[in-house]
Each structure stands twice: as C-alpha cells, then as structure tokens.
C-alpha cells in the first residue's frame, strides 16, 4: 500500500501512478510512504519512505529512506538512507547512508557511509566510510575509510585508511594506511604504511613501512 503520510491516514488513489508490465508502481515525482510488501520504481525527483518488506528500484535523482527489512536497488545518482535491517544494492554514482543492522552491496562508483552494526560488501571503485561497529568487505579497487571499532577485509587492489581502533585484514595487493590505534593483519602482497600507535602483523610477501 502507498500513502501520502506515515500514519497511513491518506492512501494514494489507485490511478495516481503508472504501472509497468510486471505490475510494479512507477513514481516519478512527489513524496510517498510505502508499506506491506509494496514494489516501487522511483525515478526523477521522487522521494520514497519504504517500510515492511517493500522493494524499491531507485533511479536518476530519486531519494529513498528504507526501514524494516525493505530492499533497495539504487543507481543513477539516487540517494538512500537505510536502517532497521534493510538491504541495499548500490550502483552507478548512487549515495547510501547505512545504519542499524542494514546490509549494503556497493558497486561501480557508489558512495556509502556505514554506521552501527551494518555490513558492506564493496567493489568496482566504490568508496566507503565505516564507523561504529560496522564491517566492510572491500574488493576491486574500492576505497574504505575505517573509524572507531569498524572491521575491514581488503582484497583485490582495494585501499583502506584505518583510524581509531579499527581492524583491517589486508590481502592481494591491497594497500592500508594505519593510523591512531588501528590494527592491521597483512597477507599476500599487501602494503601497509603504519603511523602513530597502530599495530601491524605481516605475513607472506606483504610490505610494511613505518611512519612517524
């Protein structure tokens, strides 16, 4: 069901939106609240609040706020704020802010800020800022800024800048810049630059450079 308000007092008229061949509702402008397993395609300058297992495909400059196990596929400069166990697949310059226990798969040039206990799988030049107790799996030239107690596993030429008490496991040509009280476990051909009070354990052919 789709409403004009969060309180479900103002339902949207049945003929308000276009429907594609699969029966999915297409929203191109305005602000709406989706509940009860709704399936939405958001485009243009529309803004959607998704609840209760609803699914949203976000394109162009649309904005989506996801709650309660909702699932979002984001691309084309769309903006997503995900919380409460929601799941997001981010592509094509999309922007995601993940909170609570949400999960995000970041591709291409997407940009993600991850908080709380949310989890991220990053690849294809995506950029991640991780904090709190979040976890990140970095692949394929992705770049991660890790803060506080976040944990990162870096592979495939990914880059990590570790701050606070973050922990990083580096593999396969990944590069890590360790600062503050961060800890790094370096494997494969990974390279680590260690600053301040950071701690590094190195194996295999990894390289460590101590900085002042």
N, C-alpha and C positions, 0 to 999 in steps of 0.2 A: 504494500500500500504506500502511496505517496501523499504527503501532506504539505501544506504551506507553513505548518508550525510543529514544534517539537512535542507539544502536548496532544497532538492528534485530534484537535478540535476542528480543523479546517481541511477536509480532504480535497484533493485536486480533482477537477472534473475529468471524466473518462475520456473526453475528446480533446483534452488540453494538449497532448503530445502526439507526435508521430510514433508509429511502431514499425520496426523493421520486420523482415520476413521470418525471423526467429521469435517474434513476439516480444523483443526487448524494447523498452521505452527509450526514446531519444530526447534528451533535454539539451537545448541549445542556448537558453538564457533564463535568468531568474534564479531564485533561491528556494530549495525544496528539501524536505526530510523524507527519507526512505526507510521503510520498516518491513518486517515479515517476509524475508527472502526475496525482496524486490531485485529485479535485474535491470540495470540502468546503463545507458551510454551517454556520458556527459561530454558536451562539446562547447565551443565558443566561450562565452564569459559566464557560463552557468556555475553555480555553487551548490554542492550536494552534501548533506549530512546523512551518512549511511549507518543503519543500526540493524540488529537482529539478523545476522547471516545474509544480509543483502550483498549483491555483487555489482560493482561499478567499473566500467571501462572509461577512463578519463583521457580526453584528447585536447589538443590545442591549448587554450589558456584556462581550462576549467579548473575548479578547486573542489576537493573532496575532503571531508572530515569523517574518518571511519571509526566506528565503535563496535563493540560486541560481536566479535568473530566475523565481521564483514570482510569481503575480499575485494581488492582494488588492483586493476591493471592500469598503470599510469604511463603516458607518453606525451610527446609534443608539448613541452613546456607546462604541463599540468602541475598543480601543487596539491600535495597530500599531507594531511595530519592524521597519523594512525595511532590508535590506542586501544586498550581493552582486548587484547588477543587478536586484533585484526591482522590481515595478511596483505602485503603489497608486492606487486611485481613492477619495478620502476625501469623505464626505458626512455631513450630519446630526450635528453635535457630536462626530464621531469625532476621535481623537487619534493623530497619526502622528509617529514619530521616524525620519527617513530618513538612512541612512549609505552610505558607499562610492559606488557609481555608480547607486544606486536612482533611480527616477523617480516623482514623485507629482503627481496631478491633484487639487487641493483645491477643494471646493465648499461652498456653504452656510456653516455656522458651524464648519467643521472647523478644527483647530489642528495646525500642522505645525512640527517642529523639523528643519532640514535641515543636514547636515554633509558634509564631504569634497567629492566631486565630484557629488553628487546634484543632480537638476534638478526644479524645481517649477513647475507652472502653477496659479496661484491666482486664484479668483474667488468671487463671492457671499458677501461678508463673511468669508471665511476669513482666518485670522491665521497668519503665517509668521515664524519666527525663523531667519535664514540666517547660516551662518558657514563658515569654511574657504574652499574654492574653489567653493562651490555657486552655482547660477544659478537665478533666480526670474523668472517672467513673471507680473506682478501685474495683475489685471483686476477690474472690477466691485466697487468698494468694499472690496476686500481690503486688509489692512494688513501691512506687512513691516518687520521689524527686521533690518537688514543689518549684519554684522560681518566683521572680518578682510578677506579678499580676495573676498568674495562679489560677484556681479553681479546687478543687478535692472533689469528693464524694466517701468516702471509706466505704466498707461493706465487710462481709464475711472474717474476719481474715486478710484483707489487711493491709499494713503498709505504713505510709506516713511520710516523713521528710519534714517539711514545713519551707521555708526560705523567705526572702524578705517580700513582702506584700501579699503573697499567702493566700488563704482562703480554709479551709477544713471543710466539714461536715462529721463527723465520726459516723458510726453505726455498730451494730452487731459484737462485739468483735474486731473491727479494732483497730490499735494502731497508735498513732500520736506523733511525736516528734516535738514540735513547737518552732521555733527559730526566731530571728530578730523581725520583726513587723507583723508576721503572725497572723491570727485569726482562731480559731477553735470552731466549734459547736459540742459538744459531746453528743451522744444519745446512748440508748441501754446499752450494756456492754462494750462500747469502753473505751480505756485507753489513757490518754494524759499526756505527760511529757512536761511541759512548761518552756521555757528558756527566758532570756533577756526581751524584751519588748512585747512578744507575749501575746495575749488575748484569754481566753478560757471561753466559756459559757457551763455549764454542766447540763444535764437532766437525768432522769431515773436512771439507775444503773451505769452510767459512773463514771470513776475514774480519778482524776486529781492530778498530783504530781508536785509541784513547784520546779524548779531547780535554782541554782544560775548561 
